[in-house]
Amino acid sequence: MNSTFTCKEDDDTTYRKTVHLHPSNCLDQKPEWVIYNEFVLISRNFIRTVTDIKGEW
């Protein structure tokens, strides 16, 4: 699964990067929130070693 997370302008006019889950991930559905260990730029921005979490944590 390859999911895209969109870029958003925050209230203080900073931006967040758009990233994709690396194709080697083992998540079976698109998570709402994640913690990741690696940010990799190959053909586009990927995150690897990803764990999905609950936003209210």
Backbone torsions as a table, in degrees:
resi	resn	phi	psi	omega
1	MET	NA	136.2	178.7
2	ASN	-125.1	110.2	-176.4
3	SER	-108.7	148.1	177.6
4	THR	-110.1	135.2	175.2
5	PHE	-111.0	127.9	-170.6
6	THR	-79.7	159.7	178.1
7	CYS	-85.3	142.4	-175.4
8	LYS	-139.3	138.2	174.9
9	GLU	-84.7	125.6	177.4
10	ASP	-81.2	171.5	-179.0
11	ASP	-59.5	-32.1	-178.8
12	ASP	-91.8	20.2	177.5
13	THR	62.6	26.5	169.7
14	THR	-95.4	161.9	-177.2
15	TYR	-121.2	151.9	174.8
16	ARG	-105.0	150.3	-178.1
17	LYS	-79.8	146.2	172.0
18	THR	-83.5	129.9	-179.9
19	VAL	-132.0	162.9	177.0
20	HIS	-123.6	146.9	172.3
21	LEU	-70.3	133.7	179.1
22	HIS	-61.3	141.4	-178.4
23	PRO	-56.6	-20.4	-179.5
24	SER	-84.5	2.2	-178.2
25	ASN	-68.4	161.3	-177.2
26	CYS	-114.2	15.8	177.7
27	LEU	-75.4	138.2	-176.6
28	ASP	-96.3	-4.5	175.6
29	GLN	-149.8	163.1	-178.2
30	LYS	-71.2	119.4	-179.8
31	PRO	-80.9	152.2	175.5
32	GLU	-79.4	-39.6	179.9
33	TRP	-132.3	143.9	176.4
34	VAL	-139.6	158.7	165.0
35	ILE	-116.8	135.1	-178.9
36	TYR	-129.2	159.3	-178.8
37	ASN	-104.3	-28.4	-172.6
38	GLU	-132.9	132.3	171.6
39	PHE	-109.5	120.7	-174.2
40	VAL	-125.3	130.3	175.2
41	LEU	-105.0	109.6	176.8
42	ILE	-114.5	-99.2	174.1
43	SER	-88.5	-18.6	174.4
44	ARG	-157.9	178.9	-177.2
45	ASN	-76.4	118.0	178.8
46	PHE	-118.0	150.1	168.5
47	ILE	-116.6	139.1	-179.1
48	ARG	-125.5	166.2	-176.3
49	THR	53.5	67.9	-171.0
50	VAL	-108.0	138.4	173.6
51	THR	-125.8	130.3	176.5
52	ASP	-82.6	143.3	-178.6
53	ILE	-132.9	167.0	174.2
54	LYS	-88.7	133.7	-177.6
55	GLY	-60.9	-29.7	-178.8
56	GLU	-76.3	-7.0	176.5
57	TRP	-65.6	NA	NA
